[in-house]
């Protein structure tokens, strides 16, 4: 019988750390905490071991394909597959003292294109019935995009990965040209997380025949570095909806955008209060 394997990207702090902790407590298998910075990642593993938990560690920088390939090769040789993949790693540059062009380019590269690359490399290892959880955001709700034409494009049931990637590239180009706010809004983070949610829905269509569930989650307003620790939820509370999707969600929840209260939300409808 194959050993079950769960992988969490960006697991050394914040919500990712909370997800690793929760998986270690409940997942019947091996849990991998991964991080870009090996020193910080190994410290996080040691912290969890002091709690009586036993995650394994592997370095992973989602922006470097060779790093993702190294993780893939390690898991393929040692376990032959993945049962849970939580794509948590990401950035926000909302308050960074840099130009909007730089914010757009880097945010879309990390949060969308690097996530896509990671999926392309790791998805062949997903076992039948595996679960993929993508960390989106409250800001990943489609109502954040001002242009009705763009909203319709994102919702197109025939939208492909190539189409979506072209949309993301068009956004970066529009920011560089300075004519983006009326269609895309003012936030690169919003566009990146809308991209994550859209990619979730496309990947679900592509993986349906393997009984793999791919969902996006808004973890809520959590006290992390990204929120300058101003959220109203702890990292363990912020991990709950992701853990629900990774471990407990019924089979009919697939390709969905799920709120921190574990409820499926209409991606293009009104934002729940």
Residue pairs with C-beta under 8 A, 6 or more apart in sequence:
2 79
2 80
2 81
2 127
3 29
3 30
3 79
4 27
4 28
4 29
4 30
4 83
4 84
5 29
5 30
5 32
5 75
5 79
5 81
5 82
5 83
5 84
6 23
6 27
6 29
6 30
6 31
6 32
6 82
6 83
6 84
6 85
6 86
6 246
7 32
7 34
7 71
7 75
7 82
7 84
7 85
7 86
7 122
8 16
8 19
8 20
8 23
8 31
8 32
8 33
8 34
8 86
8 88
9 16
9 34
9 60
9 62
9 86
9 87
9 88
9 89
9 118
10 16
10 34
10 35
10 36
10 62
10 88
10 89
10 90
11 17
11 19
11 20
11 32
11 33
11 34
11 35
11 41
11 44
11 55
11 88
12 33
12 35
12 37
12 40
12 41
12 43
12 44
13 40
13 44
13 224
13 225
14 222
14 224
14 225
14 226
14 235
14 238
15 88
15 135
15 219
15 222
15 224
15 235
15 238
15 239
15 242
16 33
16 86
16 88
16 89
17 33
17 44
17 235
18 234
18 235
18 236
18 237
18 238
18 239
19 86
19 88
19 239
19 242
19 243
19 246
20 31
20 33
20 44
20 48
20 55
21 48
21 51
21 53
21 236
21 239
22 236
22 239
22 240
22 243
23 31
23 55
23 84
23 86
23 243
23 246
23 247
24 31
24 48
24 53
24 54
24 55
25 53
26 243
26 247
27 84
27 246
27 247
29 83
30 56
30 79
31 54
31 55
31 56
32 55
32 56
32 57
32 58
32 71
32 75
33 41
33 44
33 45
33 48
33 55
33 56
33 57
34 41
34 57
34 58
34 59
34 60
34 71
34 89
35 41
35 44
35 57
35 59
35 60
36 59
36 60
36 61
36 62
36 63
36 89
38 57
38 59
41 57
41 59
42 57
45 55
45 56
45 57
48 54
48 55
49 55
58 70
58 71
58 74
59 67
59 70
59 71
60 67
60 68
60 71
60 89
61 67
61 68
62 68
62 89
62 110
62 114
62 115
62 117
62 118
63 109
63 110
63 114
65 117
65 121
68 117
68 118
68 121
68 122
69 121
71 122
72 121
72 122
72 124
72 125
75 81
75 82
75 125
76 125
80 125
81 125
81 126
81 127
81 130
82 122
82 125
82 126
82 127
82 130
83 126
83 127
83 129
83 130
83 131
84 130
84 131
84 132
84 133
84 246
84 247
85 122
85 126
85 130
85 131
85 132
85 133
86 132
86 133
86 135
86 242
86 246
87 115
87 118
87 119
87 132
87 133
87 134
87 135
87 196
88 135
88 242
89 110
89 114
89 115
90 110
90 111
90 115
90 135
90 192
91 106
91 107
91 110
91 111
92 107
92 189
92 226
93 102
93 103
93 106
93 107
93 188
93 189
94 103
94 187
94 189
96 103
100 175
100 188
101 175
101 176
103 188
104 171
104 172
104 175
104 176
104 188
104 191
105 172
105 175
105 176
107 188
107 189
107 191
107 192
108 168
108 171
108 172
108 188
108 191
108 192
108 195
110 192
111 189
111 192
111 193
111 195
111 196
112 165
112 168
112 192
112 195
112 196
112 199
113 165
113 168
115 134
115 196
115 199
116 161
116 165
116 199
119 132
119 199
119 203
123 203
123 207
126 132
126 207
126 210
126 212
128 210
128 211
128 212
129 210
129 211
129 212
130 210
130 212
130 213
131 212
131 213
131 214
131 215
131 245
131 246
131 247
131 249
132 203
132 207
132 212
132 213
132 214
132 215
133 215
133 216
133 217
133 242
133 245
133 246
134 196
134 197
134 199
134 200
134 214
134 215
134 216
134 217
135 196
135 216
135 217
135 219
135 242
136 193
136 196
136 197
136 200
136 216
136 217
136 218
136 257
137 189
137 193
137 218
137 219
138 218
138 220
138 221
138 271
139 187
139 189
139 190
139 193
140 190
140 193
140 194
140 196
140 197
140 216
140 218
140 257
141 194
141 218
141 257
141 265
141 267
141 271
142 151
142 154
142 155
142 194
142 197
142 267
142 268
143 268
143 269
143 270
143 271
144 185
144 187
144 190
144 194
145 151
145 154
145 183
145 184
145 185
145 190
145 191
145 194
146 181
146 182
146 183
146 184
146 185
147 182
147 183
147 184
149 183
150 167
150 183
150 184
151 268
153 159
153 163
153 167
154 164
154 167
154 194
154 198
155 267
155 268
156 163
159 198
159 202
160 202
161 199
161 202
161 203
164 195
164 198
164 199
164 202
167 195
168 191
168 192
168 195
171 180
171 184
171 188
171 191
174 180
174 183
174 184
175 184
175 188
184 191
185 191
196 216
197 216
197 257
197 267
200 214
200 215
200 216
200 255
200 257
201 255
201 267
203 214
203 255
204 213
204 214
204 215
204 254
204 255
205 255
207 214
208 254
213 245
213 249
213 251
213 253
213 254
214 254
214 255
215 245
215 249
215 253
215 254
215 255
215 256
215 257
215 258
216 256
216 257
216 258
217 241
217 242
217 245
217 257
217 258
217 259
217 260
218 241
218 257
218 258
218 259
218 260
218 265
219 233
219 238
219 239
219 241
219 242
219 260
220 231
220 232
220 233
220 237
220 238
220 241
220 259
220 260
221 227
221 230
221 231
221 232
221 233
222 231
222 233
222 234
222 235
222 237
222 238
223 229
223 230
223 231
223 232
223 233
223 234
223 235
224 231
224 235
224 238
231 238
233 260
237 260
238 260
240 260
240 262
241 258
241 259
241 260
241 261
241 262
244 258
244 262
245 253
245 258
249 258
249 262
253 264
256 264
257 264
257 265
257 267
258 264
258 265
259 265
259 272
263 272
265 272
